[in-house]
Amino acid sequence: MRLGNRGWVVVGLVCAALLVVCGMLFWRPIAVCYHMSRMLSDWQSVRRLGMTLEQSLEQSRYIKAYEHHRDALVSLEYFERMEFPLRHIGPGREDEWKALYLALNAEMRDSVENGYFTMGGYEPETAPLVVVWARPEERQKYEKIISTFDAVSPQP
């Protein structure tokens, strides 16, 4: 059976309608895959370049792109940005800082695919704060880790 021009138009419209419906149903998983892939690629580029002065401009471009894709994953509700103010860890408490850093890094298995964190407050001019980007269901796990290390302990 051969299709005439009208038949091909109908087939084309049906295919276009199916693509639109699939796009509406699966746009979020597709967007998450895209942003996760780009975020991982940008992070690998940052690590590949290292911390040399000559490459810092190119590295900062990858860092900005990484942050863009990380924030897109937050807006897609794949990651959640969680802030944890530190009450007892601050400047001059290097051992506590290092222990908390190592615990968080071990939990994320040194992979930005599992999440990412930053720590502020090591210097007196910055607020003592840990910011974690991770899956929303992992909030309690990070609260527990951080509160364990941010417990009252004697000053060195």
Residue pairs with C-beta under 8 A, 6 or more apart in sequence:
3 11
23 30
28 76
31 72
31 76
32 73
32 76
32 78
35 69
35 72
35 73
35 76
35 78
36 69
36 73
36 78
36 113
38 65
38 69
39 66
39 69
39 70
39 73
39 112
40 112
40 113
42 62
42 63
42 65
42 66
42 69
43 62
43 66
43 112
45 59
45 62
46 59
46 62
46 63
46 66
49 55
49 58
49 59
49 62
51 59
66 112
70 79
70 112
70 116
70 133
73 79
73 133
74 80
74 81
74 133
77 136
78 135
79 115
79 133
79 134
79 135
79 136
80 133
80 134
80 135
80 136
80 139
81 131
81 132
81 133
82 131
82 132
82 133
82 134
82 139
82 142
83 129
83 130
83 131
84 129
84 130
84 131
84 132
84 142
84 143
84 146
84 150
85 127
85 128
85 129
86 121
86 128
86 129
86 130
86 146
86 150
87 128
87 150
88 96
88 150
88 151
88 152
88 153
89 96
89 97
89 100
89 121
89 128
89 149
89 150
90 121
90 124
90 128
91 121
91 122
91 123
91 124
92 155
92 156
93 155
93 156
95 156
96 149
96 150
96 153
97 119
97 122
99 149
100 119
100 130
100 145
100 146
100 149
100 150
101 119
103 145
103 148
103 149
104 117
104 130
104 132
104 142
104 145
104 146
107 114
107 141
107 142
107 145
108 114
108 115
108 116
108 117
108 134
114 134
115 132
115 133
115 134
115 135
115 138
116 132
116 133
116 134
117 130
117 131
117 132
117 133
117 134
118 130
118 131
119 129
119 130
119 131
120 126
120 127
120 128
120 129
120 130
120 131
121 127
121 128
121 129
130 146
132 142
134 142
